[in-house]
């Protein structure tokens, strides 16, 4: 898998655009930690394209203020832009086997490569 940077907009990792995917491994910033955390893509339990419904479900299940805020509240108007997004980007939800999750925005071609092993 090629190098790709992506943005995390909600979840258990630091929000922002400083996350990377390289050679089947995520390199993620964690709030309060200096060093990035490396997580292999084999640690993914489930990955899906984000919809209003799936973001709301994930947000409610773990109490993410931002995810809930994207669906209802002052940031609700942003939802259409984030979920609908640009045609060359995909908003997705990634669930790891250890229970951590995040909502991210990634180039669509990179998402297709990342999600391919999970397609049925």
Chimera marker file (.cmm) of the C-alpha trace (Angstrom):
<marker_set name="trace">
<marker id="1" x="0.000" y="0.000" z="0.000" r="1" g="1" b="0" radius="0.5"/>
<marker id="2" x="1.326" y="3.415" z="-0.908" r="1" g="1" b="0" radius="0.5"/>
<marker id="3" x="2.000" y="6.315" z="1.417" r="1" g="1" b="0" radius="0.5"/>
<marker id="4" x="-1.037" y="8.363" z="2.224" r="1" g="1" b="0" radius="0.5"/>
<marker id="5" x="-1.855" y="10.998" z="4.731" r="1" g="1" b="0" radius="0.5"/>
<marker id="6" x="-5.355" y="11.356" z="6.077" r="1" g="1" b="0" radius="0.5"/>
<marker id="7" x="-7.392" y="13.359" z="8.529" r="1" g="1" b="0" radius="0.5"/>
<marker id="8" x="-9.132" y="12.137" z="11.681" r="1" g="1" b="0" radius="0.5"/>
<marker id="9" x="-12.276" y="14.133" z="12.488" r="1" g="1" b="0" radius="0.5"/>
<marker id="10" x="-13.550" y="12.126" z="15.492" r="1" g="1" b="0" radius="0.5"/>
<marker id="11" x="-12.467" y="9.213" z="17.610" r="1" g="1" b="0" radius="0.5"/>
<marker id="12" x="-9.892" y="7.820" z="19.956" r="1" g="1" b="0" radius="0.5"/>
<marker id="13" x="-6.887" y="9.465" z="18.288" r="1" g="1" b="0" radius="0.5"/>
<marker id="14" x="-5.730" y="13.068" z="17.959" r="1" g="1" b="0" radius="0.5"/>
<marker id="15" x="-7.878" y="15.076" z="15.583" r="1" g="1" b="0" radius="0.5"/>
<marker id="16" x="-6.124" y="16.507" z="12.558" r="1" g="1" b="0" radius="0.5"/>
<marker id="17" x="-4.367" y="15.816" z="9.270" r="1" g="1" b="0" radius="0.5"/>
<marker id="18" x="-1.089" y="14.470" z="10.607" r="1" g="1" b="0" radius="0.5"/>
<marker id="19" x="-1.882" y="10.755" z="10.366" r="1" g="1" b="0" radius="0.5"/>
<marker id="20" x="-0.337" y="8.400" z="7.806" r="1" g="1" b="0" radius="0.5"/>
<marker id="21" x="-0.892" y="5.035" z="6.171" r="1" g="1" b="0" radius="0.5"/>
<marker id="22" x="2.233" y="3.365" z="4.810" r="1" g="1" b="0" radius="0.5"/>
<marker id="23" x="3.040" y="-0.242" z="3.947" r="1" g="1" b="0" radius="0.5"/>
<marker id="24" x="-0.057" y="-1.700" z="5.632" r="1" g="1" b="0" radius="0.5"/>
<marker id="25" x="0.532" y="0.258" z="8.828" r="1" g="1" b="0" radius="0.5"/>
<marker id="26" x="-1.199" y="3.277" z="10.342" r="1" g="1" b="0" radius="0.5"/>
<marker id="27" x="0.989" y="5.873" z="12.038" r="1" g="1" b="0" radius="0.5"/>
<marker id="28" x="-1.380" y="7.748" z="14.330" r="1" g="1" b="0" radius="0.5"/>
<marker id="29" x="-0.982" y="10.647" z="16.736" r="1" g="1" b="0" radius="0.5"/>
<marker id="30" x="-2.416" y="10.019" z="20.193" r="1" g="1" b="0" radius="0.5"/>
<marker id="31" x="-3.491" y="12.948" z="22.351" r="1" g="1" b="0" radius="0.5"/>
<marker id="32" x="-0.966" y="13.636" z="25.106" r="1" g="1" b="0" radius="0.5"/>
<marker id="33" x="1.771" y="11.431" z="23.658" r="1" g="1" b="0" radius="0.5"/>
<marker id="34" x="4.907" y="12.665" z="21.909" r="1" g="1" b="0" radius="0.5"/>
<marker id="35" x="5.500" y="9.619" z="19.705" r="1" g="1" b="0" radius="0.5"/>
<marker id="36" x="3.083" y="8.348" z="17.097" r="1" g="1" b="0" radius="0.5"/>
<marker id="37" x="1.509" y="4.930" z="17.518" r="1" g="1" b="0" radius="0.5"/>
<marker id="38" x="1.948" y="2.333" z="14.778" r="1" g="1" b="0" radius="0.5"/>
<marker id="39" x="-0.958" y="-0.029" z="14.171" r="1" g="1" b="0" radius="0.5"/>
<marker id="40" x="-0.924" y="-2.672" z="11.454" r="1" g="1" b="0" radius="0.5"/>
<marker id="41" x="-3.922" y="-2.828" z="9.152" r="1" g="1" b="0" radius="0.5"/>
<marker id="42" x="-4.388" y="-6.441" z="10.282" r="1" g="1" b="0" radius="0.5"/>
<marker id="43" x="-5.620" y="-4.941" z="13.585" r="1" g="1" b="0" radius="0.5"/>
<marker id="44" x="-8.707" y="-3.574" z="11.798" r="1" g="1" b="0" radius="0.5"/>
<marker id="45" x="-11.879" y="-5.335" z="12.870" r="1" g="1" b="0" radius="0.5"/>
<marker id="46" x="-14.207" y="-3.422" z="10.563" r="1" g="1" b="0" radius="0.5"/>
<marker id="47" x="-13.968" y="-0.552" z="8.105" r="1" g="1" b="0" radius="0.5"/>
<marker id="48" x="-16.879" y="1.164" z="6.397" r="1" g="1" b="0" radius="0.5"/>
<marker id="49" x="-17.769" y="4.246" z="4.385" r="1" g="1" b="0" radius="0.5"/>
<marker id="50" x="-19.304" y="6.790" z="6.739" r="1" g="1" b="0" radius="0.5"/>
<marker id="51" x="-22.936" y="7.744" z="6.372" r="1" g="1" b="0" radius="0.5"/>
<marker id="52" x="-24.959" y="10.072" z="8.581" r="1" g="1" b="0" radius="0.5"/>
<marker id="53" x="-26.466" y="6.989" z="10.246" r="1" g="1" b="0" radius="0.5"/>
<marker id="54" x="-23.183" y="5.135" z="10.835" r="1" g="1" b="0" radius="0.5"/>
<marker id="55" x="-21.415" y="8.218" z="12.241" r="1" g="1" b="0" radius="0.5"/>
<marker id="56" x="-24.345" y="8.859" z="14.583" r="1" g="1" b="0" radius="0.5"/>
<marker id="57" x="-24.351" y="5.199" z="15.708" r="1" g="1" b="0" radius="0.5"/>
<marker id="58" x="-20.604" y="5.175" z="16.396" r="1" g="1" b="0" radius="0.5"/>
<marker id="59" x="-20.759" y="8.561" z="18.102" r="1" g="1" b="0" radius="0.5"/>
<marker id="60" x="-23.576" y="7.466" z="20.391" r="1" g="1" b="0" radius="0.5"/>
<marker id="61" x="-21.951" y="4.140" z="21.256" r="1" g="1" b="0" radius="0.5"/>
<marker id="62" x="-18.756" y="5.700" z="22.576" r="1" g="1" b="0" radius="0.5"/>
<marker id="63" x="-20.007" y="9.151" z="23.494" r="1" g="1" b="0" radius="0.5"/>
<marker id="64" x="-17.875" y="11.098" z="21.045" r="1" g="1" b="0" radius="0.5"/>
<marker id="65" x="-18.928" y="14.690" z="21.359" r="1" g="1" b="0" radius="0.5"/>
<marker id="66" x="-17.646" y="15.640" z="17.904" r="1" g="1" b="0" radius="0.5"/>
<marker id="67" x="-19.274" y="12.744" z="16.080" r="1" g="1" b="0" radius="0.5"/>
<marker id="68" x="-22.582" y="13.565" z="17.721" r="1" g="1" b="0" radius="0.5"/>
<marker id="69" x="-22.030" y="17.242" z="17.016" r="1" g="1" b="0" radius="0.5"/>
<marker id="70" x="-21.524" y="16.519" z="13.340" r="1" g="1" b="0" radius="0.5"/>
<marker id="71" x="-24.963" y="14.976" z="13.151" r="1" g="1" b="0" radius="0.5"/>
<marker id="72" x="-26.950" y="17.418" z="15.282" r="1" g="1" b="0" radius="0.5"/>
<marker id="73" x="-25.954" y="20.796" z="16.522" r="1" g="1" b="0" radius="0.5"/>
<marker id="74" x="-24.002" y="23.757" z="15.262" r="1" g="1" b="0" radius="0.5"/>
<marker id="75" x="-21.710" y="21.603" z="13.176" r="1" g="1" b="0" radius="0.5"/>
<marker id="76" x="-24.625" y="19.765" z="11.563" r="1" g="1" b="0" radius="0.5"/>
<marker id="77" x="-24.251" y="21.845" z="8.430" r="1" g="1" b="0" radius="0.5"/>
<marker id="78" x="-20.711" y="20.529" z="8.085" r="1" g="1" b="0" radius="0.5"/>
<marker id="79" x="-21.957" y="16.933" z="7.953" r="1" g="1" b="0" radius="0.5"/>
<marker id="80" x="-23.061" y="17.119" z="4.353" r="1" g="1" b="0" radius="0.5"/>
<marker id="81" x="-19.688" y="18.513" z="3.369" r="1" g="1" b="0" radius="0.5"/>
<marker id="82" x="-17.717" y="15.989" z="5.400" r="1" g="1" b="0" radius="0.5"/>
<marker id="83" x="-19.786" y="12.913" z="4.602" r="1" g="1" b="0" radius="0.5"/>
<marker id="84" x="-20.606" y="13.967" z="1.038" r="1" g="1" b="0" radius="0.5"/>
<marker id="85" x="-17.165" y="15.422" z="0.670" r="1" g="1" b="0" radius="0.5"/>
<marker id="86" x="-15.069" y="15.824" z="-2.388" r="1" g="1" b="0" radius="0.5"/>
<marker id="87" x="-15.359" y="13.178" z="-5.062" r="1" g="1" b="0" radius="0.5"/>
<marker id="88" x="-11.716" y="12.170" z="-4.657" r="1" g="1" b="0" radius="0.5"/>
<marker id="89" x="-11.992" y="11.671" z="-0.878" r="1" g="1" b="0" radius="0.5"/>
<marker id="90" x="-13.810" y="9.117" z="1.245" r="1" g="1" b="0" radius="0.5"/>
<marker id="91" x="-15.051" y="9.618" z="4.790" r="1" g="1" b="0" radius="0.5"/>
<marker id="92" x="-14.798" y="6.319" z="6.651" r="1" g="1" b="0" radius="0.5"/>
<marker id="93" x="-15.093" y="4.701" z="10.061" r="1" g="1" b="0" radius="0.5"/>
<marker id="94" x="-12.329" y="2.374" z="11.214" r="1" g="1" b="0" radius="0.5"/>
<marker id="95" x="-12.875" y="-0.029" z="14.136" r="1" g="1" b="0" radius="0.5"/>
<marker id="96" x="-9.796" y="-1.721" z="15.610" r="1" g="1" b="0" radius="0.5"/>
<marker id="97" x="-9.875" y="-5.105" z="17.346" r="1" g="1" b="0" radius="0.5"/>
<marker id="98" x="-8.811" y="-3.432" z="20.626" r="1" g="1" b="0" radius="0.5"/>
<marker id="99" x="-12.058" y="-1.409" z="20.663" r="1" g="1" b="0" radius="0.5"/>
<marker id="100" x="-10.671" y="1.945" z="19.524" r="1" g="1" b="0" radius="0.5"/>
<marker id="101" x="-12.316" y="3.709" z="16.583" r="1" g="1" b="0" radius="0.5"/>
<marker id="102" x="-12.009" y="6.814" z="14.469" r="1" g="1" b="0" radius="0.5"/>
<marker id="103" x="-13.780" y="8.675" z="11.687" r="1" g="1" b="0" radius="0.5"/>
<marker id="104" x="-11.350" y="9.743" z="8.990" r="1" g="1" b="0" radius="0.5"/>
<marker id="105" x="-11.123" y="11.353" z="5.572" r="1" g="1" b="0" radius="0.5"/>
<marker id="106" x="-8.733" y="9.721" z="3.099" r="1" g="1" b="0" radius="0.5"/>
<marker id="107" x="-8.093" y="9.860" z="-0.658" r="1" g="1" b="0" radius="0.5"/>
<marker id="108" x="-10.613" y="7.524" z="-2.322" r="1" g="1" b="0" radius="0.5"/>
<marker id="109" x="-7.978" y="5.463" z="-4.138" r="1" g="1" b="0" radius="0.5"/>
<marker id="110" x="-6.166" y="4.784" z="-0.867" r="1" g="1" b="0" radius="0.5"/>
<marker id="111" x="-9.442" y="3.886" z="0.863" r="1" g="1" b="0" radius="0.5"/>
<marker id="112" x="-10.198" y="1.360" z="-1.883" r="1" g="1" b="0" radius="0.5"/>
<marker id="113" x="-6.851" y="-0.362" z="-1.265" r="1" g="1" b="0" radius="0.5"/>
<marker id="114" x="-7.304" y="-0.245" z="2.505" r="1" g="1" b="0" radius="0.5"/>
<marker id="115" x="-10.856" y="-1.616" z="2.452" r="1" g="1" b="0" radius="0.5"/>
<marker id="116" x="-10.303" y="-4.279" z="-0.254" r="1" g="1" b="0" radius="0.5"/>
<marker id="117" x="-9.524" y="-7.128" z="2.203" r="1" g="1" b="0" radius="0.5"/>
<marker id="118" x="-12.782" y="-6.398" z="4.061" r="1" g="1" b="0" radius="0.5"/>
<marker id="119" x="-15.045" y="-6.497" z="1.014" r="1" g="1" b="0" radius="0.5"/>
<marker id="120" x="-17.263" y="-9.549" z="0.745" r="1" g="1" b="0" radius="0.5"/>
<link id1="1" id2="2" r="1" g="1" b="0" radius="0.2"/>
<link id1="2" id2="3" r="1" g="1" b="0" radius="0.2"/>
<link id1="3" id2="4" r="1" g="1" b="0" radius="0.2"/>
<link id1="4" id2="5" r="1" g="1" b="0" radius="0.2"/>
<link id1="5" id2="6" r="1" g="1" b="0" radius="0.2"/>
<link id1="6" id2="7" r="1" g="1" b="0" radius="0.2"/>
<link id1="7" id2="8" r="1" g="1" b="0" radius="0.2"/>
<link id1="8" id2="9" r="1" g="1" b="0" radius="0.2"/>
<link id1="9" id2="10" r="1" g="1" b="0" radius="0.2"/>
<link id1="10" id2="11" r="1" g="1" b="0" radius="0.2"/>
<link id1="11" id2="12" r="1" g="1" b="0" radius="0.2"/>
<link id1="12" id2="13" r="1" g="1" b="0" radius="0.2"/>
<link id1="13" id2="14" r="1" g="1" b="0" radius="0.2"/>
<link id1="14" id2="15" r="1" g="1" b="0" radius="0.2"/>
<link id1="15" id2="16" r="1" g="1" b="0" radius="0.2"/>
<link id1="16" id2="17" r="1" g="1" b="0" radius="0.2"/>
<link id1="17" id2="18" r="1" g="1" b="0" radius="0.2"/>
<link id1="18" id2="19" r="1" g="1" b="0" radius="0.2"/>
<link id1="19" id2="20" r="1" g="1" b="0" radius="0.2"/>
<link id1="20" id2="21" r="1" g="1" b="0" radius="0.2"/>
<link id1="21" id2="22" r="1" g="1" b="0" radius="0.2"/>
<link id1="22" id2="23" r="1" g="1" b="0" radius="0.2"/>
<link id1="23" id2="24" r="1" g="1" b="0" radius="0.2"/>
<link id1="24" id2="25" r="1" g="1" b="0" radius="0.2"/>
<link id1="25" id2="26" r="1" g="1" b="0" radius="0.2"/>
<link id1="26" id2="27" r="1" g="1" b="0" radius="0.2"/>
<link id1="27" id2="28" r="1" g="1" b="0" radius="0.2"/>
<link id1="28" id2="29" r="1" g="1" b="0" radius="0.2"/>
<link id1="29" id2="30" r="1" g="1" b="0" radius="0.2"/>
<link id1="30" id2="31" r="1" g="1" b="0" radius="0.2"/>
<link id1="31" id2="32" r="1" g="1" b="0" radius="0.2"/>
<link id1="32" id2="33" r="1" g="1" b="0" radius="0.2"/>
<link id1="33" id2="34" r="1" g="1" b="0" radius="0.2"/>
<link id1="34" id2="35" r="1" g="1" b="0" radius="0.2"/>
<link id1="35" id2="36" r="1" g="1" b="0" radius="0.2"/>
<link id1="36" id2="37" r="1" g="1" b="0" radius="0.2"/>
<link id1="37" id2="38" r="1" g="1" b="0" radius="0.2"/>
<link id1="38" id2="39" r="1" g="1" b="0" radius="0.2"/>
<link id1="39" id2="40" r="1" g="1" b="0" radius="0.2"/>
<link id1="40" id2="41" r="1" g="1" b="0" radius="0.2"/>
<link id1="41" id2="42" r="1" g="1" b="0" radius="0.2"/>
<link id1="42" id2="43" r="1" g="1" b="0" radius="0.2"/>
<link id1="43" id2="44" r="1" g="1" b="0" radius="0.2"/>
<link id1="44" id2="45" r="1" g="1" b="0" radius="0.2"/>
<link id1="45" id2="46" r="1" g="1" b="0" radius="0.2"/>
<link id1="46" id2="47" r="1" g="1" b="0" radius="0.2"/>
<link id1="47" id2="48" r="1" g="1" b="0" radius="0.2"/>
<link id1="48" id2="49" r="1" g="1" b="0" radius="0.2"/>
<link id1="49" id2="50" r="1" g="1" b="0" radius="0.2"/>
<link id1="50" id2="51" r="1" g="1" b="0" radius="0.2"/>
<link id1="51" id2="52" r="1" g="1" b="0" radius="0.2"/>
<link id1="52" id2="53" r="1" g="1" b="0" radius="0.2"/>
<link id1="53" id2="54" r="1" g="1" b="0" radius="0.2"/>
<link id1="54" id2="55" r="1" g="1" b="0" radius="0.2"/>
<link id1="55" id2="56" r="1" g="1" b="0" radius="0.2"/>
<link id1="56" id2="57" r="1" g="1" b="0" radius="0.2"/>
<link id1="57" id2="58" r="1" g="1" b="0" radius="0.2"/>
<link id1="58" id2="59" r="1" g="1" b="0" radius="0.2"/>
<link id1="59" id2="60" r="1" g="1" b="0" radius="0.2"/>
<link id1="60" id2="61" r="1" g="1" b="0" radius="0.2"/>
<link id1="61" id2="62" r="1" g="1" b="0" radius="0.2"/>
<link id1="62" id2="63" r="1" g="1" b="0" radius="0.2"/>
<link id1="63" id2="64" r="1" g="1" b="0" radius="0.2"/>
<link id1="64" id2="65" r="1" g="1" b="0" radius="0.2"/>
<link id1="65" id2="66" r="1" g="1" b="0" radius="0.2"/>
<link id1="66" id2="67" r="1" g="1" b="0" radius="0.2"/>
<link id1="67" id2="68" r="1" g="1" b="0" radius="0.2"/>
<link id1="68" id2="69" r="1" g="1" b="0" radius="0.2"/>
<link id1="69" id2="70" r="1" g="1" b="0" radius="0.2"/>
<link id1="70" id2="71" r="1" g="1" b="0" radius="0.2"/>
<link id1="71" id2="72" r="1" g="1" b="0" radius="0.2"/>
<link id1="72" id2="73" r="1" g="1" b="0" radius="0.2"/>
<link id1="73" id2="74" r="1" g="1" b="0" radius="0.2"/>
<link id1="74" id2="75" r="1" g="1" b="0" radius="0.2"/>
<link id1="75" id2="76" r="1" g="1" b="0" radius="0.2"/>
<link id1="76" id2="77" r="1" g="1" b="0" radius="0.2"/>
<link id1="77" id2="78" r="1" g="1" b="0" radius="0.2"/>
<link id1="78" id2="79" r="1" g="1" b="0" radius="0.2"/>
<link id1="79" id2="80" r="1" g="1" b="0" radius="0.2"/>
<link id1="80" id2="81" r="1" g="1" b="0" radius="0.2"/>
<link id1="81" id2="82" r="1" g="1" b="0" radius="0.2"/>
<link id1="82" id2="83" r="1" g="1" b="0" radius="0.2"/>
<link id1="83" id2="84" r="1" g="1" b="0" radius="0.2"/>
<link id1="84" id2="85" r="1" g="1" b="0" radius="0.2"/>
<link id1="85" id2="86" r="1" g="1" b="0" radius="0.2"/>
<link id1="86" id2="87" r="1" g="1" b="0" radius="0.2"/>
<link id1="87" id2="88" r="1" g="1" b="0" radius="0.2"/>
<link id1="88" id2="89" r="1" g="1" b="0" radius="0.2"/>
<link id1="89" id2="90" r="1" g="1" b="0" radius="0.2"/>
<link id1="90" id2="91" r="1" g="1" b="0" radius="0.2"/>
<link id1="91" id2="92" r="1" g="1" b="0" radius="0.2"/>
<link id1="92" id2="93" r="1" g="1" b="0" radius="0.2"/>
<link id1="93" id2="94" r="1" g="1" b="0" radius="0.2"/>
<link id1="94" id2="95" r="1" g="1" b="0" radius="0.2"/>
<link id1="95" id2="96" r="1" g="1" b="0" radius="0.2"/>
<link id1="96" id2="97" r="1" g="1" b="0" radius="0.2"/>
<link id1="97" id2="98" r="1" g="1" b="0" radius="0.2"/>
<link id1="98" id2="99" r="1" g="1" b="0" radius="0.2"/>
<link id1="99" id2="100" r="1" g="1" b="0" radius="0.2"/>
<link id1="100" id2="101" r="1" g="1" b="0" radius="0.2"/>
<link id1="101" id2="102" r="1" g="1" b="0" radius="0.2"/>
<link id1="102" id2="103" r="1" g="1" b="0" radius="0.2"/>
<link id1="103" id2="104" r="1" g="1" b="0" radius="0.2"/>
<link id1="104" id2="105" r="1" g="1" b="0" radius="0.2"/>
<link id1="105" id2="106" r="1" g="1" b="0" radius="0.2"/>
<link id1="106" id2="107" r="1" g="1" b="0" radius="0.2"/>
<link id1="107" id2="108" r="1" g="1" b="0" radius="0.2"/>
<link id1="108" id2="109" r="1" g="1" b="0" radius="0.2"/>
<link id1="109" id2="110" r="1" g="1" b="0" radius="0.2"/>
<link id1="110" id2="111" r="1" g="1" b="0" radius="0.2"/>
<link id1="111" id2="112" r="1" g="1" b="0" radius="0.2"/>
<link id1="112" id2="113" r="1" g="1" b="0" radius="0.2"/>
<link id1="113" id2="114" r="1" g="1" b="0" radius="0.2"/>
<link id1="114" id2="115" r="1" g="1" b="0" radius="0.2"/>
<link id1="115" id2="116" r="1" g="1" b="0" radius="0.2"/>
<link id1="116" id2="117" r="1" g="1" b="0" radius="0.2"/>
<link id1="117" id2="118" r="1" g="1" b="0" radius="0.2"/>
<link id1="118" id2="119" r="1" g="1" b="0" radius="0.2"/>
<link id1="119" id2="120" r="1" g="1" b="0" radius="0.2"/>
</marker_set>
